[in-house]
Amino acid sequence: MPPPVFVCWRVDLMGIVDVGSKPILEREATATGFIRLSKEAISSVLNGESPKGDVREASTICVIQAVKETPRTLPHCHPIPIEGCNVEWEVLEEELHCKVTVRTHWTTGVEMEALCGVSAGLLCAWDMLKPIEKDENGQYPTVSIEGIRVLRKKKSHPQV
């Protein structure tokens, strides 16, 4: 017998928020997060020689793609004309930090784009470092993605 199907249908939750009457403003958001890694994986990141290639290079491309594709991943996000995306990596003793800043002139903010970028970049790094991080049972006992959050969000004031 198939499991029961649960359906939640609320008419008041259909669609996305109408931002058509909001003014177009300069907007920017910065998000961050990090992945805990072994010293061997960190060395691989620093040398640009993981088994799958340069982690920071590939993960930066992944960040940019995720920022641009955020509305496809998060259905309540509006398509936004992304004007800028800056990606910064910081390598610490056992952590790889990612910071993403996204900019636009639009009617809604870009914090979700920054968060999606950080998340995807760190997931890409994990994927590229799997051969190094797996234990003898094929598990990842010490790898974790942590601290994903918005550092700051800003918008200009409307010009009158």
C-alpha positions as CSV (number, residue, x, y, z in Angstrom):
1,M,0.0,0.0,0.0
2,P,1.5,3.4,-1.0
3,P,2.2,5.9,1.8
4,P,-0.5,8.6,2.3
5,V,-0.1,11.8,0.4
6,F,-0.4,15.0,2.3
7,V,-1.5,18.1,0.5
8,C,-1.4,21.6,1.8
9,W,-3.5,24.0,-0.3
10,R,-3.8,27.6,0.8
11,V,-5.2,30.1,-1.6
12,D,-3.4,33.0,0.2
13,L,0.0,31.5,-0.5
14,M,-0.3,31.3,-4.3
15,G,2.2,33.2,-6.5
16,I,5.0,35.5,-5.6
17,V,5.0,38.9,-3.9
18,D,4.2,41.7,-6.3
19,V,7.1,44.1,-6.3
20,G,6.0,46.0,-9.4
21,S,5.1,49.2,-7.5
22,K,8.4,49.3,-5.5
23,P,11.0,51.7,-6.7
24,I,14.2,50.5,-8.5
25,L,17.0,51.1,-6.0
26,E,20.6,50.2,-5.8
27,R,20.8,47.0,-3.7
28,E,23.7,44.9,-2.4
29,A,24.0,41.9,-0.1
30,T,26.9,39.9,1.3
31,A,26.7,36.4,2.6
32,T,29.3,34.0,4.1
33,G,29.8,30.5,5.2
34,F,32.6,27.9,5.6
35,I,33.4,24.2,5.2
36,R,35.4,22.3,7.8
37,L,38.1,20.2,6.1
38,S,41.1,18.1,6.9
39,K,44.6,19.5,6.7
40,E,45.2,17.3,3.7
41,A,42.2,18.8,1.9
42,I,43.2,22.3,2.8
43,S,46.7,21.6,1.4
44,S,45.0,20.4,-1.8
45,V,42.9,23.7,-2.0
46,L,46.0,25.8,-1.4
47,N,48.0,24.0,-4.1
48,G,45.1,24.0,-6.6
49,E,45.5,20.3,-7.0
50,S,42.5,18.4,-5.8
51,P,41.7,15.1,-7.6
52,K,39.0,17.0,-9.5
53,G,40.9,20.2,-10.2
54,D,41.3,23.7,-8.7
55,V,38.7,23.9,-5.9
56,R,38.5,27.7,-5.7
57,E,38.4,28.2,-9.4
58,A,35.6,25.6,-10.0
59,S,33.7,26.7,-6.9
60,T,33.8,30.4,-8.0
61,I,32.2,29.4,-11.3
62,C,29.6,27.5,-9.3
63,V,28.9,30.5,-7.1
64,I,28.3,32.8,-10.1
65,Q,26.0,30.2,-11.7
66,A,24.0,29.7,-8.5
67,V,23.6,33.5,-8.0
68,K,22.2,33.9,-11.6
69,E,19.9,30.8,-11.2
70,T,18.5,31.5,-7.7
71,P,14.9,32.0,-9.0
72,R,15.1,28.5,-10.5
73,T,16.0,27.0,-7.2
74,L,13.9,29.1,-4.9
75,P,10.5,29.5,-6.5
76,H,9.4,32.6,-4.6
77,C,12.5,34.6,-5.7
78,H,12.1,37.0,-8.5
79,P,14.4,37.0,-11.5
80,I,16.7,39.9,-10.9
81,P,19.2,41.6,-13.2
82,I,22.5,40.8,-11.5
83,E,24.9,43.6,-12.1
84,G,27.8,42.3,-10.0
85,C,28.9,39.2,-8.1
86,N,32.2,39.2,-6.1
87,V,33.5,35.9,-4.7
88,E,36.2,35.8,-2.0
89,W,37.9,32.7,-0.6
90,E,39.9,32.6,2.7
91,V,41.8,29.4,3.6
92,L,42.4,28.8,7.3
93,E,44.1,25.9,9.0
94,E,41.0,23.6,8.8
95,E,38.4,25.8,7.1
96,L,37.6,27.2,3.7
97,H,35.6,30.4,3.9
98,C,33.5,31.8,1.1
99,K,32.1,35.3,1.0
100,V,29.8,36.4,-1.8
101,T,28.6,40.0,-2.6
102,V,25.8,40.5,-5.1
103,R,24.7,43.9,-6.6
104,T,21.8,45.1,-8.6
105,H,19.5,48.1,-9.3
106,W,16.1,46.5,-8.8
107,T,12.8,46.4,-6.9
108,T,13.8,43.7,-4.5
109,G,17.0,42.6,-2.6
110,V,19.7,40.1,-3.5
111,E,20.3,38.4,-0.1
112,M,18.9,35.1,-1.3
113,E,21.2,35.2,-4.4
114,A,24.2,35.8,-2.1
115,L,23.1,32.9,0.2
116,C,22.6,30.6,-2.8
117,G,26.0,31.5,-4.1
118,V,27.7,30.7,-0.8
119,S,25.8,27.4,-0.4
120,A,26.6,26.2,-3.9
121,G,30.2,27.2,-3.7
122,L,30.8,25.3,-0.5
123,L,28.9,22.3,-1.9
124,C,31.1,22.4,-5.0
125,A,34.2,22.4,-2.8
126,W,32.9,19.4,-0.8
127,D,32.2,17.5,-4.0
128,M,35.6,18.2,-5.4
129,L,37.3,17.1,-2.1
130,K,35.3,13.9,-1.6
131,P,38.2,11.6,-2.6
132,I,40.4,13.2,0.1
133,E,37.7,13.5,2.8
134,K,36.1,10.1,2.7
135,D,37.0,7.7,5.5
136,E,37.5,3.9,5.1
137,N,33.7,3.5,5.2
138,G,33.0,6.1,2.6
139,Q,31.7,8.6,5.2
140,Y,32.6,12.2,6.0
141,P,32.9,12.2,9.8
142,T,34.6,15.6,10.1
143,V,33.4,17.6,7.1
144,S,30.6,20.1,7.7
145,I,29.3,23.3,6.1
146,E,28.6,25.9,8.7
147,G,27.9,29.5,9.4
148,I,25.9,30.4,6.3
149,R,24.4,33.8,6.9
150,V,23.9,37.3,5.6
151,L,26.7,39.6,6.7
152,R,25.1,42.7,5.5
153,K,22.4,44.0,3.2
154,K,22.0,47.6,1.9
155,K,19.8,49.6,-0.4
156,S,20.0,53.2,-1.5
157,H,17.3,55.6,-0.7
158,P,15.0,56.7,-3.5
159,Q,16.0,59.9,-5.3
160,V,13.3,62.6,-5.2
